[in-house]
Amino acid sequence: MIRSMTGFGHGRAGGDGTTASVELRSTNKRHLKVYVHLPDPMAEAEAEVRSRVQDAFERGQFDVYVTVEAADPDALPDAIDADAAMRYKERLERLSSAAQIKEPVRLDHLLQFEEIFAAEEEREAAKIQRAWPHVLEALDAAIEALREMRTEEGEALQEELRGRTRAIDEHLDAIEDRAPQRVEERQATLQDRLSELVADDNVDPDRIETEIAVLADKLDVTEECVRLHSHLKMFREALDNDEAAGRKLKFITQEIHREANTIGAKADDETISRHAVAMKEEIEKIKEQIRNVE
């Protein structure tokens, strides 16, 4: 079963006060290329995200967008600098002792010092650290959703390509029906012309027969038709293969196009030429479609 190279996948996971969201978009590309867009504190994890996508797919261009949100942005930060809090408490106790103040140090006294809370960058880094497992979970969900979408589009592509190969088969059958008649007609025509031109007994009749046989060989497209049938069979087999078949289909299509071109060049017949042109039109449509096959 072939797969498309275009699609979209989304994953979302959360817990511990944070939510991670991953969007994964893919477009057709000859090779595998992954672009990762992460929040700044997560930049060092880009390689791991890229690796997971590369393990899941073989061809295409991928854009990964990761966002992390706090569940309650208005809540007080929970990242506390415990060492700073203890230092401020000890200073307040020494100050109280020096000023002979017996009142104990209370929490509201400590809340006046912003330094006991982690800096904004540290709080953000802590949030990202807590969210990382959820990012991976969301990424896996996005990969699976994208894989399903590419498979669904691949099924539609497969039916489209099968229809194109059936159309080529029909034109090829018509060519095979017409080809022997065309050869016989050309032989008869040539024989009549030679008979008119030859008025003496000095012309070697064996030489005439040889020339007619050579002409018949030049007009014969049997080998090309046999090879084209074989290429079409291989093409359909590649469509049913579970492995990525884009590159193989591209190669087989080139061979199909080569045989169709040869048949058209050797045609010298209106009916065969018409069917050869129709085959090449179908082949061009196949080329367009397989550009999007993984």
N, C-alpha and C positions, 0 to 999 in steps of 0.2 A: 504494500500500500504506500503510494507516494504521499509526501507532505508538502504543503505550500511553504514558501519562505516569508509570507506576510502574515501578520496577526497581532493580537494584543492580549495581554494577560495582566490581571490585577490580583494582588494578595494583601491581606490585612491581618494583623495580629497584635495583641496587646496584653498588658498586665503590669503590676507594680507602678501604676500611675502614669504609664506611657503607652503610646500606640504607634506602631510602625506600619507604614503603607508603602507598597512597592508596585510601580507600574513598569511593565516590560513590553516594549514595542519592537517588532522585527520587520525588516524590509528585505527585498531580494538583493543579494550581492554574491559575486563569484566565490569569495572566500569567507571565512568566519571572522567577524570583527565585532568587538563588544565595547561600548562606551558606557561608563558608569558615572552617575551623578549622585554624590553622597553629601550629607551635611558635613561641614568642615571638620568637626571633631572626629568624624568617621573616615577621613580621607585615607588613613593607613590601612583600612580594611578593603580597599578597592580591589586588590588582587584576589581576595577570597571570593568576592561577589563575581568577578570576571570568571574565575575558575569554575564556579558552579554553573554558570550559563554555558561555558564552553563544553563542560561535561554533558550537558543536556542536548546540545544541538551541534550540527556539523557544518551548516552553511547559512549565510545571511548576515545582515547587519543588525545589531541589537543595541537599543538604548534603554538603560536601567535607571529609573528615577526613584530615589529613596527619600521618604520624609518621616520625621519623628515628631510627635506632638505630645505635650503634657496633657494628662487627663483633666486637670484643673489648673489653668494658668494663673488663677488668682490666689492659689494656696500659698502659704508661707514656704519658703525653701526649706527642705529638710536636710540639706548638707551642712553639717555643723563642724566647725574647727574646734574639737574638744580641747586641744592643747591651749589654744588662745583663750577659751572660756575659763580654764583653770588658772591661767596666768592672771586674767582680769579679776577673778574671785580672790586670789591671794593678795593682789595689790589692794583691793577694796578692804580686805580684812586687816592688812597692815595699816592702811590709812585710818580705819576705824579705831584700831588700837592706839595709834599715835595721837588721834584726836579725842581719845577716851570716849568713843561712842560705843555704847553697848548693843545697839540694834544690830541684829545679824544681817549678813548679806543675803538679799532676796533675788529671785529671778528677774523681777522688773528692773533691778539695778543693772543686771548683766545685759538686758535687752537694749540698753542704751549704746552698747558698743557693737557697731556693725561688723567689726573685724572677726567676731566669733562665728559669723556665718561665712561659708566659702564664697569666694569671688564669683561673679557671674559666669566667667569662663569655666571655673571649676564645677559650678552647679550644672552647667550645660554638659560638660564632659561626663559628669556622674549620671546625668539623665541618659545620655547616649550609651554609656556602658550598661546601664540597666536594660536599655531597649534592644541591645544587639541580638540576644536570642530571639526576640520577636521579629527583628529585621530578617533573620535567616528563615524563620517560619513563614513570614510573608513572602519572601523571595521564592521559596519552594512552591508556595501556592500559586504565585504568578507564573512560574515556569510551567507548572502543570496546566494552568488555564491556557497559556499560550500554546503549549503542545497540543491540547485538545482542539483549539481553534485552527491551528495549522493542519491538523489531521482532517478536520471537517472540510476545510478548503481543498485539501489534497484529494479527497473523495470526489469533489465536484470537478477538479482538474482531470482526474483519472477518467471519469466518464466522458469529458470533453475530448480528451486525447484518443480514447478508444473510438469515439465517433469519427474522428479525423482519419484514423487508420482504416476504419471500415470503408470510408469514402474512397481512400486511395486503393484499397482492394478492388472496389467496384470498377474504378477506371482501369486498373491493371488487368482485370478480367476482360474488359472490353478490348483492350489493346491486344491481348493474347488471342482473342477471337478474330480480330481483324488482321493481325500480322501475316499469317500464312497466305491469306487471300491477296494481300498487298504484294508479297513476293512473287506469287504466281502471275499476277497481273503485269508486274514490271518485267518479268521474264518473257511473257508472251508479247508484250509491246516491243521489247528489244529484239526478239526473234523476228517479228514482222518487219521492223525497220532494216535489220541486217539482210533479210531476204530481198528486200527491195533494192538495197544498195549493191548487193552482190549479183553481178550479171555474167560472171565467167566462172570457169571451173578451177581457177588457180587459188581460190580461197580455201584454206584448210577448215573443213567443218568441225574438226576436233578443237581448233583454236577458238572457233565461235562458241562451242559448248563450254570451253574453259572460261571465257570471258563472262558468259551468262552465270556460271557457277560462282565466280568471284563476286559478281554483282549481288547475287542472292546472299552470299555470306556477309557482305557489307550491310545489307538491309535487315539481316536477321537480328532480332532482339531477344531471342530465347534466353540466352545466358543472363542478360540484364534483368529479365522478368523473374527468373529463378532466384537470382540474388536479392532482388527487391522483396519477393515473398519471404525469403529467409530473414531479411532485416526487419520486416514488419513483425514477424513472429518473435524475434529477439526483443523488439521494442515492447510488445505486449507483455512478455515475460518479465521485463524490467519493471513495468508498471505494478506487477503483483509482488515484487520483491519487498521484504520488510526493511531492507537496508536503504540508506539514502541513495537515490538513483539519478539525481539531476545530471551529474557529469556523464554517466553512462548513456542516458537518454540523449544528451547533446551529441555525443560521438555517433550513436546509431543514426540519429537524424541526419547528420552530415553524410553518412553512407547512403541513406535513402535518397537524399537530394542528388548525390552523385549519379546513382543509377537512373533516376528520373530524367536528369539532364542528358545522359547518354541516349536514352530511349527517344527523347525529343529530337536530339541531333541526328539520329539515324532514321527518323520517321519517314520523311519524304512522302507523307500521306496526310491528307487533311484530317481524317478521322483520328488517326493515332496522335497527330500533333495537338488536336483539341483535347484529347484525354491526358496527354503529357502535361499540357499547360494547367489543366485542372488539378492534376496531382501536385504540381509545384505550388499551386495556390494553397492547397491543404498543408503542404510541408511548411510553407512560410508561417501559417497560423500555428502549427505545432511548435516551430522555433520560438514564437512569441510566448507561448504558454509555458514551455519548459524552462524559460528564463526564471520562472518563479517556483521551480521545483527544487526542494532541498537535495 
